[in-house]
Amino acid sequence: METILQHFRKDEQPFIETAIGWIREVEDTYSPKLTGFLDPRQRFIVESLVTGNGLLFETNGEFPEAERVRVLIYPDYYVPERSDYNITVFKVKYASKFLQLGHKDVLGSMMSLGIDRTKFGDIRIAEDEVQFAVADELKDYMTANFTSIGKAKVTVDELTKSDELILSLDTWEETYYVSSSMRLDTIVSVVLNISRQKAAALIHGDKVKLNWVVRNQPGFELFEFDMLSIRGFGRYKIIAIEGITRKENIRLIIGKLV
């Protein structure tokens, strides 16, 4: 356990222990295990742990290029099917002529119902249309209880045709960087081309989120597949750590959402 944990952050240990439990369950029962919806960093952790254990995995978030996905861990004899992922996609009906809903509006309303974040996946919005993915076990609950978003009255209908799913319009512009460290303040400084002092001020001002959580410690260490959101500057992700330069700096590929 200690050997595994040393490759990840200390605050990720509870999730790692949960993921190890999933793997052991598959090994003991020799049957597949389905996770909840995971963010890219959590998915990377699970895939890292599964690799080398003689087990296989596949992911599905129902939407094409989904950001949040469910991971199916399974023995080598098993052949996954789409139905194994137990995902329902809903379409939201509302008075789109009179108001426009945003991602935060939908997310806030779902969280206000007390739904665990692992129970729903991506929220997609295109012009006057809203869709979101949830675990199948929430299907009836959402139909009965998801009746408003903010002040807007809404109803939800299950979407059954895959060709009606909203496609992601996200485009990540990849840039090569060289950084002296993986500290949060250093990476923010590098991608924004500002001083570390200004980067630290943004961090202390709670304007930087790491994997959707506000981080106000400039010395917090980043890893591959981490997602950064810097208020007023956009979203970034650590796509790859390419190695070390002769001067012992770190070569990075970082994507910016454009």
Secondary structure as GFF3:
##gff-version 3
##sequence-region A 1 258
A	DSSP	alpha_helix	2	5	.	.	.	ID=ss1
A	DSSP	three_ten_helix	10	12	.	.	.	ID=ss2
A	DSSP	alpha_helix	13	29	.	.	.	ID=ss3
A	DSSP	beta_strand	33	38	.	.	.	ID=ss4
A	DSSP	alpha_helix	40	50	.	.	.	ID=ss5
A	DSSP	beta_strand	56	60	.	.	.	ID=ss6
A	DSSP	beta_strand	69	74	.	.	.	ID=ss7
A	DSSP	three_ten_helix	82	85	.	.	.	ID=ss8
A	DSSP	beta_strand	87	93	.	.	.	ID=ss9
A	DSSP	alpha_helix	103	112	.	.	.	ID=ss10
A	DSSP	three_ten_helix	117	119	.	.	.	ID=ss11
A	DSSP	beta_strand	120	126	.	.	.	ID=ss12
A	DSSP	beta_strand	129	135	.	.	.	ID=ss13
A	DSSP	three_ten_helix	136	138	.	.	.	ID=ss14
A	DSSP	alpha_helix	139	145	.	.	.	ID=ss15
A	DSSP	beta_strand	148	149	.	.	.	ID=ss16
A	DSSP	beta_strand	152	153	.	.	.	ID=ss17
A	DSSP	beta_strand	155	159	.	.	.	ID=ss18
A	DSSP	three_ten_helix	162	164	.	.	.	ID=ss19
A	DSSP	beta_strand	172	179	.	.	.	ID=ss20
A	DSSP	alpha_helix	184	192	.	.	.	ID=ss21
A	DSSP	alpha_helix	196	204	.	.	.	ID=ss22
A	DSSP	beta_strand	208	210	.	.	.	ID=ss23
A	DSSP	beta_strand	213	214	.	.	.	ID=ss24
A	DSSP	beta_strand	227	230	.	.	.	ID=ss25
A	DSSP	beta_strand	234	244	.	.	.	ID=ss26
A	DSSP	beta_strand	250	257	.	.	.	ID=ss27
###
